[in-house]
Each structure stands twice: as structure tokens, then as C-alpha cells.
């Protein structure tokens, strides 16, 4: 028989609920007895199962399976939109005469948690990291681009000052690149983004500057960063200029 639609209350559940459903579906179903679990049970997405020994476990209901499937479709759609915009930004950097990388894991220095403490370190993962295509180290001008296509993801990111501090440590400029919603509206306003960061909005085929980034004097890029770049594969560059030169030669 066809599976019934999930109960109306299930439509108000968020990403944490969908994640918990997936975890229970992959596990033995031992209960956590927290609020998320209670809400899933009340929505009919989980069922309690008692064994012959009296142990109680959880099982994802048919409605829960439908909910998992729906959340996976949404996640894939958001991921594909994010990846497409990351690719656009990286390509724009290469067109601007820069060398760009996607998805790097780079060691960044964070301010000390308190006066007198040692600086902290973390691994930052900017969506796009780029430097100028130059042979002079002082002209490298590293830039970080962080891409957001979902408003909830943007707001969550803005509540993480350490993540932003890591990006600013890596680059002389840090930009947020914002996608648009189904009505063509940017998922955020420039005023919502910290003043030290620039804002780009993806409008159709263009990346429009909503606010320029603050350019900061950047110290020399550390050797560890150069090594990370050397071991990673940059975005393939465009060869239009080279091809145009070749077209004028009799070879």
C-alpha cells in the first residue's frame, strides 16, 4: 500500500530532526530521551519498540522514511547550488588573473581567548582561496571567498566569530558571496555581514559587489600555507590570451 504523508507537525521540524532520524535509521535505535526525540515521536516519525527482555528501542516509521527522503532531496539541491556558485567564484578569480583553490584545509591563527593567553590555532576551510598570479611574494594578495546559498546557513555562520577571524588571518580580504532565493532576492543584506567583510551577490550570470571588502595589509604568507597550496590542485585557468598569441603565429 502507498505510504501516507507525514503528519502535519512533521513539516515544522528542522535539520536537527532530520539528522537524528538518519542516525537512528543507521543505528540500533537506542533512545537518547531528549527533546528532539520526543518531538519526532509526537510527530509519528519514530516508533517505540519493546523487546522480549523489556528493552525499549526506536524504529523509524514509514512516515519517518518519507521525511528522510525529502530532507535528502533538499540537501542535495542546496549542495548542488552551493557547488555551482563556488565554481563560478573560482572561475571569476582565474579570469581576474588569480590562481584559485576550492575546499582547502588551511591552518589559521586565532586571537587569544583572554589577555595573556597564547594565540589559538584552527583549520579553516574557505570555499575559495586565491592569490595573484605573480612572481613577487609581496604582491600575492590572498583573498578568501565564503559562499552561502541558504539563509539559515548564513545566519549560523555569522554567529561564529572564530571562523571569520580565521578567514581574515588567511586573506588580506574576506568576501561573503550570497545566492538568491526562489523569488530572486539575496539571502542576506550587506548590513547583516560584519563590516570587515565584503559582500557579493549572485544575480543571474553576474556577481554584483554589494559592498567592497576592507583591504588589510597582509603579512608574509607562512611557509606552511605555501606548502598547502603546493600540494593542492588549483582551479584550471583560462588560456584565451595564450591561444590568441598562437593564432598570430605561422606554425
C-alpha positions in Angstrom: 0.0 0.0 0.0 1.2 3.6 -0.6 3.0 5.3 2.3 0.9 8.0 4.0 2.2 11.6 4.1 4.0 12.6 7.3 1.8 14.2 10.0 1.3 18.0 9.7 3.5 18.6 12.7 6.4 16.9 11.0 6.6 19.7 8.4 7.7 22.2 11.2 10.7 20.0 12.1 14.2 21.2 11.2 17.5 19.9 10.1 18.5 18.6 13.5 15.4 16.4 13.5 16.2 15.1 10.0 19.7 14.3 11.1 18.6 12.4 14.1 16.2 10.4 12.0 19.1 9.4 9.7 21.2 8.5 12.7 18.5 6.3 14.2 17.8 4.6 10.9 21.6 3.7 10.6 21.9 2.6 14.3 20.4 0.0 16.6 17.9 2.6 17.7 18.8 3.1 21.4 16.9 6.1 22.7 18.5 9.4 23.8 15.5 10.6 25.7 15.9 14.2 24.7 13.6 16.9 23.3 14.4 16.1 19.6 13.4 12.5 20.2 10.2 13.5 21.9 9.2 15.7 19.0 9.9 13.0 16.5 7.9 10.5 18.5 5.0 13.0 18.8 5.1 13.7 15.0 4.8 10.0 14.3 8.2 9.8 12.6 9.6 7.4 15.3 8.1 4.4 16.9 9.0 2.7 20.2 9.7 -1.0 20.1 9.9 -3.2 23.2 11.9 -6.4 23.0 11.0 -9.6 24.8 13.5 -8.7 27.5 11.8 -5.4 28.2 14.4 -3.2 26.5 12.9 -0.3 24.5 14.5 0.8 21.2 13.4 3.2 18.5 12.4 2.5 14.9 11.9 5.0 12.1 8.3 4.8 11.0 7.1 4.7 7.3 6.3 8.5 7.7 9.9 8.9 9.0 11.3 7.3 5.9 9.3 9.7 3.8 10.7 12.6 5.8 14.3 11.3 5.5 13.9 11.0 1.7 12.5 14.6 1.5 15.4 16.0 3.5 17.9 14.3 1.3 16.4 15.8 -1.8 16.6 19.3 -0.2 20.2 18.7 1.0 21.3 17.6 -2.5 19.7 20.6 -4.1 21.3 23.0 -1.7 24.7 21.3 -2.1 24.5 21.4 -5.9 23.6 25.1 -5.8 26.4 25.8 -3.4 28.9 23.9 -5.5 27.8 25.7 -8.7 28.3 29.1 -7.1 31.7 28.1 -5.6 32.7 27.1 -9.2 31.6 30.4 -10.6 33.5 32.4 -8.0 36.7 30.3 -8.5 36.4 30.8 -12.3 35.9 34.5 -11.9 39.1 34.6 -9.8 41.1 32.9 -12.6 39.6 35.3 -15.2 40.9 38.2 -13.0 44.4 36.8 -13.3 44.5 34.9 -10.0 45.2 31.3 -9.0 42.3 29.8 -7.1 41.7 26.7 -5.0 38.5 25.2 -3.7 37.9 23.4 -0.4 41.4 23.8 1.1 42.0 23.0 4.7 44.4 25.7 5.9 46.0 26.3 9.3 44.9 29.7 10.7 45.8 31.7 13.8 43.1 33.0 16.1 43.3 35.7 18.7 43.9 34.6 22.3 40.8 33.8 24.3 41.9 36.1 27.1 44.7 38.7 27.7 47.9 37.0 28.4 46.9 33.7 26.8 48.7 32.2 23.8 47.1 32.5 20.3 44.9 29.7 19.3 45.1 27.7 16.0 42.4 26.1 13.9 41.9 24.5 10.5 39.9 26.9 8.2 38.1 25.6 5.1 37.3 28.6 2.9 35.1 27.8 -0.2 37.6 29.7 -2.5 41.1 30.8 -1.7 43.1 32.7 -4.3 46.3 34.6 -4.8 47.5 36.8 -7.6 49.4 35.1 -10.4 52.7 36.8 -9.7 56.4 36.0 -9.1 56.7 38.6 -6.3 55.6 37.3 -2.9 54.7 40.7 -1.6 52.1 41.0 -4.4 50.3 37.7 -3.7 47.3 39.4 -2.1 45.5 36.4 -0.7 41.7 36.6 -0.8 39.0 34.3 0.8 35.5 33.9 -0.5 32.8 32.2 1.6 29.8 31.1 -0.4 26.2 30.9 1.1 23.1 29.9 -0.8 20.8 29.3 2.2 19.8 32.0 4.7 19.8 29.6 7.7 23.3 28.6 6.9 24.3 32.2 6.5 22.9 33.2 9.9 24.5 30.2 11.5 27.9 31.2 10.0 27.6 34.8 11.2 27.3 33.5 14.8 30.8 32.0 14.5 33.3 34.9 15.0 36.3 32.4 15.2 35.5 31.2 11.7 35.5 34.7 10.4 38.7 35.5 12.3 40.4 32.5 10.7 39.4 33.7 7.2 40.8 37.2 8.0 44.0 35.7 9.2 44.4 33.8 5.9 43.5 36.6 3.5 44.0 40.3 3.0 40.4 40.4 2.0 37.4 38.3 3.0 34.2 38.2 1.0 30.8 36.7 1.5 29.1 35.5 -1.7 25.3 35.4 -1.3 22.9 33.4 -3.5 19.3 34.3 -4.1 16.1 32.7 -3.0 13.3 31.4 -5.3 12.0 34.9 -5.7 15.4 36.3 -6.8 16.1 38.1 -3.6 19.5 37.9 -2.0 19.5 35.7 1.1 21.1 38.4 3.2 21.6 42.2 3.3 25.0 43.8 3.3 24.2 45.3 6.7 24.0 41.8 8.2 27.5 41.0 7.2 30.3 42.2 9.5 31.8 45.5 8.2 35.3 44.0 7.7 34.0 41.6 5.0 32.9 42.4 1.5 29.6 41.2 0.0 29.0 39.8 -3.4 25.5 38.9 -4.6 25.0 36.3 -7.4 22.4 38.0 -9.7 21.7 35.9 -12.8 25.0 35.5 -14.6 26.7 38.3 -12.7 28.5 38.6 -9.3 27.5 42.1 -8.1 29.5 44.0 -5.5 27.1 45.0 -2.8 29.9 46.2 -0.5 33.6 46.3 -1.1 35.8 44.3 1.3 38.2 46.2 3.6 41.7 45.6 2.3 44.1 44.8 5.1 47.9 44.9 5.0 48.8 41.2 4.9 52.0 39.8 6.5 54.0 37.4 4.5 52.2 34.1 3.9 53.8 31.5 6.2 55.7 28.6 4.7 53.0 26.1 5.9 50.4 27.9 3.8 52.7 27.8 0.7 53.2 24.1 1.3 49.4 23.5 1.5 48.9 25.4 -1.8 51.8 23.4 -3.5 50.2 20.1 -2.5 46.7 21.1 -3.7 45.2 21.2 -7.2 44.3 24.8 -8.3 41.3 25.5 -10.5 42.3 25.2 -14.2 43.0 28.6 -15.6 41.8 30.1 -18.9 44.1 30.2 -21.8 42.4 32.7 -24.1 45.4 35.1 -24.1 47.8 32.3 -24.9 45.6 31.0 -27.7 45.2 34.5 -29.2 49.0 34.8 -29.4 49.3 31.4 -31.0 46.7 32.4 -33.6 49.0 35.1 -34.9 52.0 32.8 -35.4 52.7 30.9 -38.6 53.3 27.4 -37.2 
